[in-house]
Amino acid sequence: MTTVRLTMAQALVRYLVNQKTEIDGEIVPLFPGVFAIFGHGNVTCLSEALEAVQDDLPTWRGQNEQSMALAAIGFAKAKRRRQIMVATSSIGPGAANMVTAAGVAMANRLPILIISGDVFANRRPDPVLQQVEHYNNPTTTVNDAFRAVTRYWDRITHPEQIIPSLPQAIACMLDPADCGPAFIGLCQDTQEIAFDYPEAFFEPRVHHIRRPRPDSGEIARAAELLKSAKKPVLIAGGGVRYSAAEEALTDFARTHGIPVTETIAGRGAIVHDHPQNAGPIGVIGAASANVLAGEADVVVAIGTRLQDFTTGSWSVFSPEARFVAINAARFDATKHRSLSVVADAREGLSELSAALGDWSAEESWMLRAQAEYAHWNEMVAAATKPTNTDVPSYAQVVGAVNRAADATDLALTAAGGFPGELCKNWQVKTPGTFDCEFGFSCMGYEIAGGWGAKMADEGRDVIVFVGDGSYLMMNSDIYSTVLTGHKLIVVVCDNGGFAVINRLQNFKGVPSFNNQIEDCRIVNKVDVDFAAHAASMGAYSRKVESLTDLEDAFRWAKGNDRTTVLVVKSDAYTWTPGDAWWDVGVPEVSERDAVNKARADHSDGRKKQRVGV
């Protein structure tokens, strides 16, 4: 057996460089880059290995460990999980910062390879700088925090261990059912050790993502149930996008006369004006989709984990409705007594369509869906209509940008008020041009995720919608995008705090408290100059004074050659209607009459919930 002597860090990097994947017939690197912040846990060995291959595996320096990992996740979403970025940090706080990002990837079923430094395997210098000691378990380090938020976890204490570990990590990240983040901790002394690795370990490999096909019996039973339906509805989840099943979805819907609704992750699977489109479903969805869901007798859920924002905490559907779940993951396919079809979304739809033959739902049901959707779009037109108001609503800001945007521009957001306002009001012109991170609803994903999305596709503009709260939480990757030349258009809506959670607080009977800046414990009321702040990081910026000015400013931003930030003062209390009910904890007893009334109303809402059987 021919061997090559390398340090463990050098061997790990060489292995990553030799992993390839096929995308639309082209062989490309499976790992096209590394986001890195170096510290004593990874700078002396891992950085030495990465520096030597920087032309084949580019390293990008982040400003914050969490945000660089979020950028990697934004990249993975834009690449439909077909390429994977690496994020590496030192030990201690650098690693702990990435735990939040791992949660984002875990919740959204997205691949990222997280590599962190760790303590010394030989324990000779213990405790080392940044080591968190557990008195009764010396094997526990900060890196154990990743166990709860990763699909694959390993700690390398001997250089030979990467030989079985790395292939398993990759297999997990590329598996349509198990897809999620992988974590590998590298003990500092293990990184430096040289080992005679088999040269065969480094042979180039091209990975092909499997498309699991459904069991024929499951397809037959699903077709039998669907043929009994009078009012069927389709729910398109994120799995439709990752399967590249958009065309299969619309063909299925058109052939069998079934309206299509979308989850937050599935938004953009179908274009706005498609005749089968019935709108987004759930808590921040369209009234049209929720009305249809309430009447549906058979619901076909495709590539969705049926999160509570999709199901209205399981209040949207009739108790008698039956579910067919097409999902690559058995775990998701069996939820709520669904008739499961464990399969890739595209293949599942294709085979189910063949089993249905010429069956189609009654035409009157599709006409009903189109009428409800038309009524919803009238509401959207009213909500987004430009007016002479001094302080525009989020919906009006979304509408103004939507009108000026190109068909291929990517709209991207994550938390606060924008997920609801974009899901309801953004009119998708081309499939795959919408990214709302709401599996973890992570404040701070917006700008960082936009950086990764732009890196994944430099041929289109990425429009980041972010509130002042999320901007203040994580904004430093504006500087990253200026440094690296990955231009974003960032729309900052300043409504004076955490306005959407203030809305929920008020709706459940609690007076405004600790959400809007004016309702916090403060001494000096200071307005942040977001435009000046962005400019200090090298971005172009402009304060927008009106909706007309916003459209002009957006066109200016389109022509700029670097990240441009547009700042709009916005209304903190005007939101687009159409919400479904959502279950949250409301105090059972309170001295406030408003809370007691909210509790009574909420208890009535819980009576509409389906139980999990």
N, C-alpha and C positions, 0 to 999 in steps of 0.2 A: 504494500500500500504506500503510495507516494504521499508525503506530508509536506506541509509548509509551516515554518515556525513564526507565530504571530502572538502578540499580546491578545488577551481576550477582547479588549476594546477594538483593536485592529481587525480581529476576525469578525466581530459583530458587524462592523461597518462594511467590510468586504462582502459579507453575506447579503446585507441589505442592498448594496449596489447591484448585485447579480440577480435580484428578483425582478421579473418583468410581468407585464400583463397585456392582454390584447383588448383593444378598444376599437370597435368598428374596423377590424381587419389590420390595425396598426399595432405593432409591438412597441410598448412604451414602458418606462420604469414604473414598477409598482410603488416604489417610494421615491417621489420626485423631489423631495426636499426635507429639510430639518429646521424646525424652529428651536432656537437654543438661547438660553441664558446660562452662562458658565459660572461655576463657583468651585470651591475646593473639591467638591465631590465628583466633578466631571471635567474639569478644565485640563488637568495634567495628562490624562490618558485618553478619554473620549474625544476631547477637542483635537488632540494630536492626530488621532485617526481620521477625524472628519476633515481637518485641514488638508490632508494629503489627497482627498478625493473630491474636493470642492467643485471641480468642473463636472463631475458625474453626479454628485449628490450635494446640491447647493445648501449652504447653511444660512438661515436668516435670523438675525438677532431681534428678539422681541423686547418690549419695554416692561412686561409683567408676565410672569409664568402662566397665570390664568388666561390672560388675553391671547398669548401666543398659541396656547392649546385650543382656545376657542377659534382662532384663525384656522388652525388645522381642521377643525370640525366644519367650519364654513366651506373650506376647500373640499372636504369629503362629500358634503351635500351637493355642491355644484358639480362634482364629478360622478354623481350617482353611485357612490361607494366603490368605484372601480379603481381609484388610486388612493393611497394612504400617506398622509404626512406624519412625520415623527416630531415629537416635542420632548426636549430634554432639559432637565434642571439639575442643580446640585441637590444636596440633602436638606432636611429641615424645612424652613419656611418656603423655599423654592418649590420643593415637592408638594408641600401642603397646599400651596396656592393652586396647584393643578387638580386637586381633588374635585373642586367645583366643576371644572371643565370635563373631568371624567364623568361626573353625574350627568352633564348635558349629553355627552355621547351615549351613555348607557340608556338614558330615557328615550333618546331619539333613534336608537339602534344604528349608531354610526361608528365607523372604524377610525381609530387613532392609535398609534403606537407611542406610549408614554415610557420614557426611559429616565430613571432618576438615579443619582448616586445614592449610596447607602453607607452604613458603618463598616468597620473593618471586620472581615470574616474571622481573622485570627484574634480579634478583641484585644490585641496588645496595647493600643493607645487609648482604650476606652476610659472615660467617655470622651468622644471627639467633639469638636466644635459643632453645634447645632443638633447634637444627639439628644433625643428625648428618652430618658431612662425609665424603664418599668422595673420596679424593685423586685417583683416576683417572676418576671419573664424577660430575661436579657435578649431574647430573640425578637422582641417586639420593637419596631421603630416607627417613625412617622409614616413610612411607606405602607405599613399594614392598614392605614386608613383607606388605601385604594381597594381593599378587598371587597368592600360593599358597593363599589361603583365601577367595577370592571368585569368583563366576561372572562378574561384570562389574567392570571397573576402569578408572578414568579420572582424569586430572589436568587441571583447567581452568586454562589459562594465558592465555586470551583470553575476554572475556565472551560472545562469540557462540557459543562451543563448547557451551554448555549446550543450545542448540536441537536439535542432533542427539543429544546425549549422554543427556539425561534420558528421552526416549521409549525409547531402547534399554535403559537401566537398568530401566525399568518393565516392558518386554516380557520381559526376562530373569527378573525376579522373579515374574511372573505366569505364566510358561510351565510347565506341569506337568512337562515333561521337564528343563528347564534350571534350575528354581527353586533359588534360593540367594541368598546375600548379594550386594549391589551396593555398591561403594565409589566415592566421588567425592571427590577431594582438591581443595581450593579455595586456590589461591595467594592470599596475603594482599592483595597489591596488586590482583589481578584482582577480588577481592570488591568493592572500592571503586569500580571504574570504571563510569561510566554509559555505556549503549549504547541505541540506538534499536531496541527489539525490536518485531517485528511483533505487532500486537494478536491476530492469529489464533493465535499461539503459546499464548495464555492462554485460548482458548475452552474452556469446560468439556467434559470428555470422560468418558463412562461406559465403564469397562472391563468386559469379559465374559471370564471364564476359559474357555478352550476345553476341550472334551471330545473328544480325538482318538478316532475310531472305528477298529476294527481292519480290517486287510486281510482280505477274504473268504477268500483262500487260506490265510492263517495260521489263521483260525478253523476252516476245514475240516480242516486237518492236526492241529490241537490236538484237535478232536472225535474224529477217527479214532484218535489215540493214547489218549485218555481212555477210549474205548469198549473198548479192549483191556485195560483195567486190572481187576485182581481186588481190589487193595487200594490204592485211591487216597487221597490225603491233600491237604487244602487248607492252605496257609500264608497267613494274613492279615497283611500288613505295614502300615506307616504310610500307604501310598498308599490303602488302603481308607478310612481316616478322611478324608484330604484330598479324596477323590472323593465323600465322603458315600455310600459304597457299602455301609454296614452291612446295610441291608435286602436289597440285591441279593445280598450274600454269604450271608446266612442262607437266603434263598429258594433260591439255587443249591444250597447244601448239603443242604437239606431235600428238594428236588425230586429230586436225584440221589444221595441217600444217602451223602454223603461227610463224614467227620469234619473239623472245623475246628481247626487249631492257630493260635497267634498268636505273632508276633515281639514283641520288647519295645516297638517303636514301634507295633505293631498291637494291643497289649493294650487291651481295651475295645471292640474291634470287635464282640464277641459277649458277651452277658451270661453270668454264671457258670453259671446253671442251664439254659441252652439245651440241648436234647437233642442237638444236633450238636457241642457243645463238647467238645474232647478235651484242653484245657489249653494253656498256653504251651509253646513248643518251645525246645530248645537248652540252653546251658550253665547258665542260671539258669531253666530251664523245669521242666515237670512230667515225672515219670517216664512218665506215661501217653502224653503226646505223643511223647516220645523213643522209646518202645517201638514205637509205631505207625509212626513215621518210619523206623525200622530195618527194618520189614517192607514198607513201601510200595513198589509197583512203578511208580506214576506220582504225581508230586508237582506240584501246581498252585500256584505261588508268585505271589501277587497283591500288587503294590505293595511289594515288598521288595527290598532290595539284597543280601540273603543274606549278611549280615555274619557273622563267625566265631562270635559268640555265638548266632546262630540255627542255624548248621549244625554246631555243635560242632567247629569248625575242619574241617568236611567229614568228620567221623567218624560223624555220626548216621545217615546214609542208607546203604542198600545200594549197593555198586558198580554193580549192575545197574539201579538206579532211574533212570527217565527224568523229565525236568523239562519242564513247560510254564510259561513265565514271562509273566504279563500285567503289563505295566508301561508307563507313559507314556514312560519313557526307554529308548531303544534300548540304551544302555550296560548298563543293569541287566537288560534282557530277554534279552540274549545270553550271560549268564554260564553257565559250566559246560555248554556245549553244549545249553542249553535250547532247546526249540522255542519261539521267541519269538512273542508276540502283542503288538505295540507298540500300546498303546491305554490309554485311561482305564479305571480299574478297574471302574467301574459299567457302562460301555458294553461292555467286554470280557466281563464275566461275563454280561451280558444276551444278547449275541450268541452266546457259547459255549453257553449254556443252550438257546437256540433250535436251535442246530445239533445238540445232543445229543438233542433231542426227548424221548421218554419213557424214554431209557436211565437206568438206575440201577445203582449198585454192588450187589453181593450183600448181602442184609440181614444175613447173619452177620458181615460186616465191621463194619457200624455197631454191631451188638450187642457185638462185641468191644471196640470203641472205648469204648462206654458202660460196660462192665465195668471196663476199665482206668482210666477217669476216676473211676468210683465208688471204686475202690481208692485212687487218688491222693487223693481228697477225704477218705477216712478218715485218711490220713497227715496231711493238712493240719489236720483237726480235732484230731488228737493233738498236733501241733506248736503250735497256737494256743490249746489248752485252758488256761484260767486255773488256776494252782496257787498254793500259799502260799509259793512261793519268794521270797526277799528280793530277788533280782536276776533280773528276768524276761528272757527271750530277746527278740530282735527280733520273732520270729514271734508271741509272746504279745502284744507291744505292738501289732503290726499287727492281730491278731485282736480285741483289745479295742476299738480305734478303729473297726474295720470294723463291729463289731456295733452301735456307737452312732451311726454316721454315717448321714446321710440318703442316699436313693438318688441324688440329684443332686450330692452333694458330689464335688469333684475331689480325688483322691489324687495327689500330685506328689512326685517325688524325682529323684535323678540319679546319685550316685556312692557308693562304699563298700558297706556291707552291705545297705542298703535296697533297691537294685534287685532283688537276688535274693529277699529276703524278701517284698517287695511283689508281685513278679511271681508268685511261687508261692502266696502266702497271701491276697492281697487278693481278695475276691469282688466282682466288678463287678456292680452292680445296674442300671445304666443305661449304654447305649453312650456313649462319649466322656467318661468320667469317670476316666480314668487317664492320667497323663503321667509317663513315666520317660525322662529325657534320657540315652540310653546310646549314641547314635551317637558322641559325643565323650567321654562319661562325665565330664562336667566338674564337678569339685568347685566348689561355689559357685553352681551354677545354682539350687539348691533355693529359697532365700528370694527371690532376684531373679526367677527364673522365676515363682514364686508371685505376686509383685507384678504382673507382666504378665498372668498368667492371670486374676487377680481383676479387673484393670482391663478385661479383655476381656468378663467376665461377672460383674457385681456381684450378680447374683441368686442365686448359689450360694456355699457356703463352699468355700474352697480349703484343703486340709489338706496342709501341707508336712511331709514326713518327712526329717529331717536328722540325721546323726551329729555327734558332737562335733568330729571332724576337719574336716568341711566347714563346720560353724558357725564354727569359729575362722578358717577361711580367708576367709570372706566372709559377713558378717552385718549390715552397716550398713543394708541396705534394710528391716530391721525399723523403723528410724527413718523411712525413706521412707514406709512404709505407714501409720505413725501420723500423719505430717504430712499425707498425702494422703487419709486416710480409707478406704484399701483394706484392709479387715480380713482377716488371715490367721489360721489356727490352725496354729501351728508346734509339732511334736512333736520334741523333741531327745532322742536316745538317747545317753547318755554311757557309752561302754565303755572309756574310758581311752586313746584313740589311734586309730590306723589298723588296726582289728582285722581287717577282712576281707583286707587285703593281708598282714597278719601270718599269717593262716590259710594263704594261698597259699605264703608263705615257708616255713612249717613243713611244709606238705604236700610240698614239693619238697626236704625234707631239711635246710633251713637253720634254725639256731636263731633264736629271736626276736631281732631286731636293728633298732633305729631306727624301729620302727613304733608299738608301745605306748609311752606316755610312760615307763613304768617300765623299758623296755629301751633308752632313749636316754641319751646323755651329758648328765647333769643334775647339778646340785648340790642343788637344793631340789625336792622332790616337792610340787607345789601342785595342788590340785583347783580348777578354775574354777567359780565360782558362776554358772552360766548363767542362772538365774532372775533373780538380781540384775542381771546384765549387761543382760538384755533389758528389765528394769524401768527401768534407767537411760536407755534410749532411748524410754521412754514407753509401752511395752507392758505389758499385764497379764501376770503370770507366776505359776507355781506349781510347786513341787517335788512330784513324785508319789512316794508311798512304797510303793504296791502297785498291782496290776492293778485291783482294785476301786476304789481311789482314782483311777486313771487314767480309768475310765469316768465316774465322777462329775465329775472335773475337765474331761473333754471336754464333757460336757453344760453345765457352767459356761461353758466357752469358747464354745460355740454361742450362748449368750445374751448374750455381751459385745458391746459396740459398737466395739471396736477390736482390733487384733492381740493375740493371746494366745499365750504360749509356755509349753508344758508340758514339764518336764524330768524324764527318767526315767533312773536308773542302770540299765544293762543288761549282760547277759552278753556277754563278748567271745569266747566259745569255743563257743557253741551255735548251730548253723545248721541250717536245714531241708534234709533230703537231697533227692536227685533230680537232681543235677547231671549233665550230659553231660560228656564229656572235652573238654579245651581245650588247644590247643597253645601252649606258652610255651617260651622257651629254658631248658634245664636243663644245667648244666655237664657236659661230656663226660668230664672227669676231675676228681677231687676227693680230698682227704685225708679227707673225711668219708664214713663208710660209709653214712650216711643219704642223702647226696646221690647216691652211686653207685647205691644201690637205687632212688631216685626216678628217676634217669636210665634205668635198665633198664626200669622200669615205663612211663616215658614213651615210650621207644622202641617198646615193645609197642603203645602207643596209636596211635603214628604209622602202624603197619601197617594200621590200620582206615580211614585217610583215603582219600577219593576223590581221584584226580588231576584236574587241571583240563581233562581232555579226555573 
